Amino acid sequence: MSKSSVLSTPLWRRALQRFTASESDLAAEEAQQDAVRHGGTPCQAIPNRTRACVCGTLRSVTLRPRGGVPALEAELFDGSGSVALVWLGRRRIAGVEPGRRVKARGLVADDDGQRVIFNPDYELLSAESP
């Protein structure tokens, strides 16, 4: 939900939406707000072939070779959607593990219908980060 749509929605309607929303919807909304607070662009709003900054939680981290080269692949979820972060030539990166909050920057590409950032610049975020 964009900031302008939040401001144009009556207070009573927002309260009703929060009261009737599921826990997963509320968690996704909170994750989106956290991502924007850290300077990230919502994953669903990123156009293909543009440089972007994303912020979210790693849902999974797997070793998935690409063309015979090791590749560490992590799914970053920000509440609006997800993007795959792929580090080519890497088998492991200290701190990159499921449940970890990460801020990543790079060129967003389309890989068989999935948004992906290859070899992103990244920052591991602490749980206490504002």
Residue pairs with C-beta under 8 A, 6 or more apart in sequence:
1 29
1 32
6 14
18 26
21 29
27 79
28 79
28 80
29 79
30 79
31 56
31 57
31 77
31 78
31 79
32 42
32 78
32 79
32 80
33 79
34 55
34 79
35 42
35 54
35 55
35 56
35 78
35 79
35 80
36 42
37 130
38 55
38 103
38 125
38 129
39 53
39 55
39 103
40 53
40 54
40 55
40 56
40 78
40 103
41 52
41 53
41 54
42 78
42 79
42 80
42 81
43 54
43 56
43 76
43 77
43 78
43 80
43 81
43 82
43 83
43 115
44 80
44 81
45 80
46 52
46 54
46 83
46 108
46 115
47 108
48 108
48 109
48 110
48 115
49 107
49 108
49 109
50 107
50 108
51 105
51 106
51 107
51 108
52 105
52 106
52 108
52 117
53 103
53 104
53 105
54 76
54 78
54 83
54 103
54 104
54 105
54 117
55 78
55 101
55 102
55 103
55 104
55 125
56 76
56 77
56 78
56 79
56 82
56 101
56 102
57 76
57 77
57 78
57 99
57 100
57 101
57 102
58 74
58 75
58 76
58 77
58 85
58 96
58 97
58 98
58 99
58 100
58 101
58 102
59 75
59 76
59 77
59 82
59 98
60 74
60 75
60 98
61 72
61 73
61 74
61 75
61 96
61 97
61 98
62 72
62 73
62 74
63 70
63 71
63 72
63 73
63 91
63 92
64 71
64 72
64 73
65 71
66 86
66 88
69 88
69 89
70 88
70 89
70 90
70 91
71 86
71 87
71 88
71 89
71 90
72 86
72 87
72 90
72 91
72 92
72 93
72 96
73 84
73 85
73 86
73 87
74 84
74 85
74 86
74 96
74 102
75 82
75 83
75 84
75 85
76 82
76 83
76 84
76 85
76 102
76 104
81 115
82 115
83 108
83 115
83 116
83 117
84 111
84 114
84 115
84 116
84 117
85 102
85 104
85 116
85 117
85 120
85 122
86 116
86 117
86 118
86 119
87 93
87 118
87 119
87 120
88 118
88 119
95 124
96 102
96 122
96 124
100 124
100 125
101 124
101 125
101 126
101 127
101 129
102 122
102 123
102 124
102 125
103 122
103 123
103 125
104 117
104 120
104 121
104 122
104 123
105 117
105 120
105 121
105 122
106 117
106 118
106 119
106 120
106 121
107 117
107 118
108 115
108 116
108 117
109 115
109 116
109 117
109 118
110 116
